[in-house]
Amino acid sequence: MLVIQLFLVLFSFELEAHPFYISLTDMVYNNERQRIEIAQKIFWNDMEVALSNASGHQVNFLRPEKPEELEKIIETYILLHNKVEVNGEVVKLSYLGHEIEEDAAWFYLESEELKAPHEVTIFNSLLVEDFPTQQNIINFYKNRKPKSLITRKDKTSGVLELD
């Protein structure tokens, strides 16, 4: 009987628990290539909702009818919701592609060639229109030293001072 009561308590807790919405972005300034290399990990089912809302039609992320069309929708969305300024100058970002990993997907971008950053302003509004509690964790690495910030619905950008 104790096992059944424990199961019911745990099960009812699961029903009351709220899901969390989070993405992870790693940005690395590559000294040799003089570019910022970006990898973003996002739950693919959350991205599917955001892409469906952005495009106005249902998106099947794992089994798209037209993979080229999906890739264009992803590129448009990713570039719209990611902006970077380095030392006060807007940086052009290029979308490179994505890969799926179990329950998440990795999205890859890179900047144009640029001088070493001293101050970086990062705008990241991924998924915040679709999930009010969405948080985007951003880690920026220069010379293997990390600086971090979190964006969310009410704070979609931040400034990092680098060494």
N, C-alpha and C positions, 0 to 999 in steps of 0.2 A: 504494500500500500504506500509506503514511504517513497518508493521509486516512482510510482504513478503521480504522486503529489509533486515530487521534484520535477518530473517531466512537464507537468502542467504549468508550474511556476516558470520554468525556463522557456517553454513554448509561448506563454503569454508575454514574457519579456521580449521575445523576438518580434511579436506582433506590434509592440509599442515602440521598439527601437526605430530610430530614423536612419535611413541610409545616408552615407556621406558621399559627397561629390568632390573629387579631387583630380588634379592632373599634375604631372611632374615635368618640368622643363630644365634640361641641362644645356647651358651655353658655354662654349669653350673658345677663348681667343687662341687661335693657332698662330704662334709667332712665325713659323716657317712659311705658311700660306698667306699670312696677314688677313685672315678671315675669321669671322665668328661662325662656329659650327654648332648647329642647334638640333637637339633630339627631344621630342615631346612624347611622353607616354600618357595616353588617354584611354579610358575604358571605351571599347568600341561601341557598346550598346548606348552609351551616353552620346557619343559622337554621331551615331545613327539618328538619334532624336534631333540633335542640333542641325545636322545636314538636311534632314527631312523638313524641318521648319524653315531653314534658310532657302531651300530650293523650291518649296511649295509642293513637293510630291514625295511619296514614300520612298525612302532609300533603304536598300538591303545591302548593308556594309559587307557582309561575309560572302554573299552570292549575288553580286550585281548582274542585272541583265546586260548592261553596257558598261564594262569596266573602264573604258576610256572616258565616258561621261561622268562616272563616279569620281575618277581621278581629277577631272576638271572642277567638279563641285568641291572636292576636298581642298584643292589648291586655292580656289577663290576664298573659301571659308578660313583656311589657315592664315593666308596672307592678310585678310581683312582684320583678323583678331590678334595679330602679332605685329608690333612695330618696335623699332629700335632706333635710338639716337645715340651717337657716340661723339663725345666732346662737343655737343650742341648741334651736330649735323645729322640729318635723317639718313639712315642706312638702307640701301636697297637689299631686300631679302629675296631669295629664290627658293621655291619649293622643289625638293629633290625626289620625294616619293614617300611611301610608307610600307610597313610590314606588320603583319598580325602575329600576335603572341598570346595564346590562350584567351584571356578575358580582356586584353588590352591591345592597343596598336601603337606603334612607334611612328612618328611623323618626323621627317628630316628636312631641314632648311640650312641655308648658308648665306652669309652676307657677301656683298661685293668686297673687293680688296680694300683694306683701310689700315691706317696707322694704329698703333697700340692705343687702346682706350684708357682714359684716365677717369672719365665720368660716363656712365651709361644710364640712359633713361629707357626703361622697358615698359611697354604697353602690352598687356596680355588680358584679353577679355573672353578667352575660350569658355564656352558653355554657360556663361553667367546670365545670358538672356533666357536660357532654357531651364536652368536649375538655380534658384535663388541662393542656395547655400554653397554653391560651387566655390572652391578655393583652388588657386593655381600657384603651386610652389615653383619658384624659379631659382636655380643655382647658377651663378656666373663664375667661371674659373678663368683667372689670368695668372700665368706662371704657377699653376697648380694650387693657387690660393683661392678658396671659394668665398663668395659673397652671396647672400640670399635675400629674397623678398617673397611676399605672398600677395597675390592680387585676388580680388573678389568683386562682387557686384558693386559695392559702394567705393571701391578703390582699385581701379583697373590699371594703374601704373605706379611706378616707383623709380627712384634714382639710387644708383650705387656708385659710391666713390671707390676707385680702385687704386692700389699702390703702384 
